[in-house]
Amino acid sequence: MTTIGILGAGKLGTVLARLAVGAGHEVLVAGSGDPAKIRLIVQVLIPGAAAVSAAEAAARSDIVVLALPLGKYQTVPVEELRGKLVIDAMNYWWEVDGVRDDLGSSSALVQAFLPDSRVVKAFNHMGYHDLDESGRPAGTAGRKAIAIAGDDADALAATAALVESFGFDAVIAGSLSDGVRMEPGTPLFGANEDAATVREMLAAA
Amino acid sequence: MILGLDTFGDVPENDSGTLVSHAAAIRQVIDEAVLADELGVDAIALGEHHRPEYSISTPETVLAGIAALTKRIKLGSGVTVLSSDDPVRVHQRFATVDAISRGRAEVILGRGSFTESFPLFGYDMSQYDLLFEEKLDLFVKLLDEKPVSWTGQTRPALVDADVFPKTESGRLTTWVGVGGSPQSVVRTAQHGLPLMLAIIGGQPSRFAPYVDLYRRAAEQLGTVAHPVGMHSPGFIADTDDLAKEIYYPHYKIQRDRIGALRGWPPLRKTEFDAEVEHGSLYIGSPETVARKIASGAGSLGVGRFDLIYTAGAQPVSARMRAVELFGAKVAPMVREMMAE
């Protein structure tokens, strides 16, 4: 059994955690502070998952998903994430994060902050309610796809397997810096489409 | 079952296809509210925005105008952006609307889905959560209508401050509007306030766990769980096709304008059709919309449904017709369907 840690107990974090529980993984969810603050949320919205601190979620999990506002990425526990596969599901939002034309992919910022973790970008382009509703068993006609981007082949393979277990096809978009093609302002952003369409949208970006 | 209409005062086209002025758009909302009142619609809620395509930035001023012309309809905001306002002034303004309307005012407090009010009134987006938490805390204290002492980081402290006018009922009806943040649901339960869910995409049944969360949080915290409300967008015309035909082009322009700011690609017709078919767009003939409301509200066990009946520049005559059909046909049909 894979243990999945989800940092962030908001709209996206709770949906991803529910998908992870549904896929049979052990799931640890952390909010921004004391786990007691999110215990009821986890109990009601993500039955089967456990509310823990961010440090514990990071330390005990095989894969850690970042589902907090991008502006808070520097609050993640760097030490506990050392050597881990870290999936970045966060998005840049200019209203909060400011206008940054110089940024490149926001996942590169995250990787720079976590130099000893393997960062893969995934689950950022599909709206959280589509994520919640669109998962289907492998082989279902028209199954929706999630684009993933990363620099490490093993990390990409593990992420693809996780995406599959959540009920989606995985489409590799390229290296972590190619993650810009999945970000706000690209054709793929907000898309809930099958693998062939996701590939076309990536090519068009 | 409370059935209401919500709008942000979108600037409509007149029937020759020209956008009307902000002033005319505000008067249009007043005309619609008067018609809704005559037809027995339970509530109207006006949302605060600070963008060119919406005419309403101060809901309570428009509500005061409506109050003087109507008899029964409840007069709400949907939402008042409390984070960038002063809770004391919000309470005073709604207590005033409550006086004019003989007890029909209700405020729906929220964080809003836009951020223009932050720079406009000098608030810092990095305090997004703190501003709402603190101001909601103060507002709840003000609801007792007794002298308040309060200290926080986002507003000067109050020492035994008494706030006027007092309401006749002794308590202003106050809801919290939530867009899907679980923490906001818990916070609402913690304050013992009724919850209004903004469900603007996806299947309404997806929100059932949130209703459950609200009730269980209230139970654990020893507060009262009130009937939950929901609001969702839609439009009514005489036939399904006509409703979609009138609504879609303006909705797409508005959706793409906002999407351009948020990094979404342009809306495609297939996405719109899917949302009408399975999601949270209540568009069609009175019967289609009534059936969808009864099913959506039924799946969540809510006690209130508000239809956001404007989204873009739908023409004035079509808007009036939508309000008329909602009051005369949809609302009675929903009541009948839900009684069964």
Contacts between the chains, C-beta under 8 A, distances in Angstrom:
chain1	res1	chain2	res2	distance
A	9	B	182	6.6
A	9	B	183	7.4
A	10	B	181	5.7
A	10	B	182	6.8
A	10	B	183	7.0
A	11	B	180	4.9
A	11	B	181	6.2
A	11	B	182	7.6
A	14	B	182	5.9
A	31	B	183	7.7
A	37	B	183	8.0
A	38	B	182	7.9
A	38	B	183	7.8
A	40	B	186	6.5
A	40	B	213	7.1
A	40	B	216	6.4
A	40	B	217	5.7
A	40	B	220	6.3
A	41	B	182	4.4
A	41	B	183	7.1
A	41	B	186	6.4
A	41	B	213	6.5
A	43	B	216	7.9
A	44	B	209	6.0
A	44	B	212	5.6
A	44	B	213	4.4
A	44	B	216	5.6
A	45	B	182	5.9
A	45	B	209	5.1
A	45	B	210	7.7
A	45	B	213	6.2
A	71	B	126	7.5
A	91	B	263	7.7
A	93	B	262	7.7
A	95	B	115	4.7
A	95	B	125	6.7
A	95	B	261	8.0
A	96	B	115	7.8
A	96	B	125	5.5
A	96	B	126	7.7
A	96	B	128	7.4
A	127	B	201	7.0
A	127	B	202	8.0
A	128	B	180	7.9
A	129	B	201	5.6
A	129	B	202	3.4
A	129	B	203	7.9
A	129	B	206	6.1
A	130	B	202	7.2
A	132	B	202	7.1
A	132	B	206	5.8
A	133	B	202	6.1
A	133	B	203	6.2
A	133	B	206	6.6
A	183	B	263	7.0
A	184	B	262	6.6
A	184	B	263	2.2
A	184	B	264	7.5
A	185	B	263	4.3
A	186	B	263	7.6
A	186	B	265	7.5
A	187	B	265	5.0
A	188	B	265	7.9
A	189	B	263	5.1
A	189	B	264	6.1
A	189	B	265	6.4
A	190	B	259	7.8
A	190	B	263	7.9
A	190	B	264	4.5
A	190	B	265	6.3
A	191	B	265	7.3
